[in-house]
Amino acid sequence: MPVAIITGASKGLGRALADALAGRGWDLVLDARGAEALADTAGVVSAHGTRVTALPGDVTDAAHRAELVSAAWRLGGVDLLVHNASALGAEPLVRLEELSLEGLRRALEVNLVAGLGLVQEALPLLRASRAGTVVAVSSDAAAEAYETWGGYGASKAALDHLVAVLAVEEPGLRFWAVDPGDMATDLYAAAVPDDREPRREPAAVVPGFLRLLDERPVSGRYRAPALLDGVR
């Protein structure tokens, strides 16, 4: 069975991706900071009959990242690494003139530095896979200038560039930065708590991610809503 590591898997997009992959027979290593929510997700996902290892922890911790990769190795390797864990830098979001530098550092550590650290840790197993793939969950804020989204957007823009360089350096693997579009998640609610506009549930964009896995296009940046066209 193929094996995936998914960070930030206790809820939202991470949980929806875990459930979809388990439904396809993938074995999973799941990470999140909240142990209780992560255990709940693992219980739901494991009902598909696949092996699920849930490891609560912080992706900025090098020892925790090593633990995630070791757990995947025990399941058979790493075929897919999904870096979904994210930090906003401020909750709710604020203009750059008000953004604390500590908040910016936290966003960069979680969204960017931890992402590279996890890739570095998993790279030998990804290279050994017949279809080694890294998915970095990006954002529209990485490409567009939105008021109050500066710190978060900068961290995601840097992540996109990191993914692009990794794709050049590791041509035998696939590296996709994927913008899932606006979703009804706790992260978005924390970012803009007064916004009541309806948004897609995370599960609604998962078919776009699955299409990437099925068709394996070249490494690059993709938007999940656009990938939904033609997906049944």
N, C-alpha and C positions, 0 to 999 in steps of 0.2 A: 504494500500500500504506500502511496506517496505520503510525505510528511510535511506539515506546514507549521511554522512558528508565527503566531499572531500576537502583537502587543496591543495593549488597550482593548482587550477582548471581553471585558465583563459586561459591556452594554453597547448600545449604538451600533455603528458600522462594524466594529470588531466582532461583536456577538453575532450579527447577521451574517458576516462572512464565515465565521466559524460554523454556524449551523448549516449554511449552504455547502461548505466543503465536506463537512461530516456526512451530509446527505449523499455526497458523491463518493464516499468511501475513504476520505482522507483521514489519516491519524494526525492528531493536533497537539501542539504545546501552546498553552494559552497563558498570557501574562496580563496583570492589571495590579494597581495598587490596592484596591479594595478586595480583601480576602473573601468576604461574605458574598458579594455580588459575583465574584469570579467563580466561587464554588457553585453558585446557582446556575451560572452559564454552563459550567462543565457538566453538571447533572443533566441539563436539558440537551446539550449537544451529544453527550455520550449515549443518549437513547437511540441514536442512529446505529449503534453497534460498533463504532470505531473506538480506538484507544485515544483517550484524552488525558493529558497531564496538565494540571492547573498549578501554576507557580506564582503566588502573589509576590510583588516586589516592585522596585523602582528601576526603570530602564536606565537611569543615569548611574546606577551602581554596576561597576564592571563585574563584580562577583555574581550578581544576579544575571547579567547577560551571559556569562559563562555557564551558569546553571541552566539557562534556557536551551543553549546549544547542546549541552551534555544530555539533557533530557531528550532532545530530538535525535541525537546520535543513538541513544538506547532504543528508540523506536525504529531506527533504520537509516537516519540521515536527515538532510534538509533539502527538500525540493523547492520549497517556497518559503520566503521570509516576507511577512507583511508588517511594515513599521507603521502602525496606526496610532500609537500612543502620542498624545499631543498636549501641550500646555499653552495657554493663551498669553501669559505674561501679566495679565491683570483681569480681574473679574469684578464688575463688568469692564469691557474694554474702555480705554481712555485715549485722549490725544497724546501724541508723542511728547509734548511739553510736560505732561503729567506722568508719563510712564516711568516707573522706578527702574533704575538700572539693574537692580536685583531681579525684578520681574522679567526684564529682557534677557538676562542671563539664564533664568530658568527656562524660558521659551527656547532659547538656543540650545541649552543642554539637553532638553527632552526631545525637541523636534529634529535637531540637526546632529549634535555630537553623539547622542545615544544611538541614533540611526546608523551613523558610520561605525561606531563601536560594535554594534550588533552584526553589521555586514562583515567587518574584519574578523570577528569571532567565528562566524558561520561560513566564511569563504571557502575553506578547504572542503567542507561537506557540500556546499553549493556546486563547486567545481566537479565533485565526484558524481553529482546527479546527472541523469540524462537530460534533464530539463530544468536546470537551476534557474530560479527566478526570484527577483526582489521587487516588491511593490512598496513604494513610498507614498503614503496618502498625503496628497498635496491640498491646495486650496486655490480658489479663484483669487484670493488676496495675495497670492504669490506673483500673480501676473498683472493685477490691476491695483491702482492706488485708491483705497477706500479710507475715509476718515475713521480714526480710532483703531484701524486694523494694522497699523504700521509695524509694531513689534512682531506680532504673530506672522504677518505677511512676509516680513524680512526673513524670518527663520524658515518659512516654507519656500521662499524663493531660493535661499541658499541650499536647502535640501534638494530642490529641483536641479540645481547646477551640479551638486555633488553626484546625483544619480546620472546625469548626462556624462560626467567625467568617468564614473565607474563603468558606464557602458562602453566607452572608448578603451578603457584599460582592461576590461574583461569581455572581449567580444564573443566568447563562448557562452556567456550567460545572457539573460534578459533582465533589463532594469527599466521599470516603468514607474514614472511619477504620475499618479492618477488623482485628478480633481473630482471628487464625488458630487460636487454641486451642493447647494443649500439643502440641509436635512434637518428634520425635527430631532435634535439630539440634546442631551444635557449640556454638551460643550457649547452649542449655539445659544442655548437658553442662558448660560452663564455669561456668554460674551455680550449679548444684547437682550437683557431680561424684559425690556418693555416692548419688544417686537412680537406682535401676535399674528403676523402673516402666516398662512398655512404653508407647510413645507413637506416634502416627501419623507416618508419613513425610510430609514436606512435600508431595509430589506428591498425597497423598490429599486435601488441602484445597484444591488449586488449582481443582477444579470449582466451588467456592463463589465464588471470585474471578471465574471466567469467567461465572458466572450473573449477577453484578453487571453485567459488561460487556454481556451479551446483553440484559438486561431494563432496565438503566439506571434503577433506582429513584431516589427523591429523595436528595439529599445527606444524609449522616448517619452514624451509627455502626452497624456490622454485625458479626456473628460468623460467620465462615466455616463452622464446624460446623453452625450452624442453616441456613445457605444450602444445605448439601448435601442437605437433605430435598427429595426430588423430582427431584434431579439424577441422571441416568442415567450 
